[in-house]
Amino acid sequence: MMQQGTFREDLYHRLSVFPVRLPPLRERREDILPPTNALLPRIASELGVPTPALSPAAVDVVLASSDGNRKQAAERLGIGLRTLYDKLKRYEIE
């Protein structure tokens, strides 16, 4: 981000002295459902479809089948990887 000029270099160096380890979501399954439940109504509204319900069991199935791999998740969702990354960026999901 610094090379693209979207992040201040001085701030980067100040923050780099405080390493933060954030495990991937596949290791924090309990953290998946809240943002998913917040995003589903927005996405469904944009698509003009009813909001689907997503249970913790469904999340476990998707994660187990893709092991947190975004490319595999995109394939299982039937969308392209670029589309998945666009959606993640649009909805501010990392």
N, C-alpha and C positions, 0 to 999 in steps of 0.2 A: 504494500500500500504506500510505503514511503516513496518507492521508485515512481509510482504513478502520481505522486503529489496529493494523495487523498488523506495522508496522515502526517501530522507534524513530526519532524525528526526529533526535536528536543523532547517532545512529550513521549515519543517512543523510548528514548534513552532513560527518561525518568521512570517510566513504567517497567522497564526491563529489569530493574533491580528487585522487583517484587514478583518472582515467578509464581504463576497460578496454574495448578494442574486441574484441568477440568476433564474428567473422564468422558469418553464418548457415550452417547445415549444408549447404546447397546449394553453398557454396564450400569446404566441408571434407568432402568425400564419404568420405574415409578414416576419419572419426570417427563414421560412422553405424552401421557394422556391429557394433562391440562392444556398444553399449547395446541394439541391436535383438536381438542374439543372447542377451543377458541377459534381455530382457523376453519374448521369444517363449515360452519354457517356462512362465513364470508365467501368461501369458494363456491359453495352450493348456490348462494344468492347470485353470484356473478354468472354462474352457468345456467341459472334459472331452473334448478332441480331441487327437489326436497332435500333437506339436510339429513344425511345418513347418520345413524347412531354407530358409534365405535366403542366396542367394549374392550376392557383390558385383555380379554382372551384373544380378540382380533389383533391387537397390537403385538401380543406375544407370537402369534402365528406369522405375521409379516416380518417381524424382526428375526425370528428363528429361521425363516426361509431365506432371508437375505443377509443375515449375520451383520447387519449394519452397513452393508455395502450399497452405496447410493446407485451405482450402475445396475445392480441386480434389483434394487427396489424400483427403479424406473421401469425396468423391463416387466416386472410383476404388475406394476400399475398400468402398463400399456402405453407409456409415454416415453418420449426420447429423453436422453440424459440432459441435453441442453434445456429442454422444457422443465425438467425437474429442478435444475440449477436456477433457472429464471424464476420459478415459483418460490424456491427457497429464498432467493434474494428479494423478490417482491414482497414476501411476507416476513422479511427480516429474520429468517431462520438460518442458523449456522450449523 
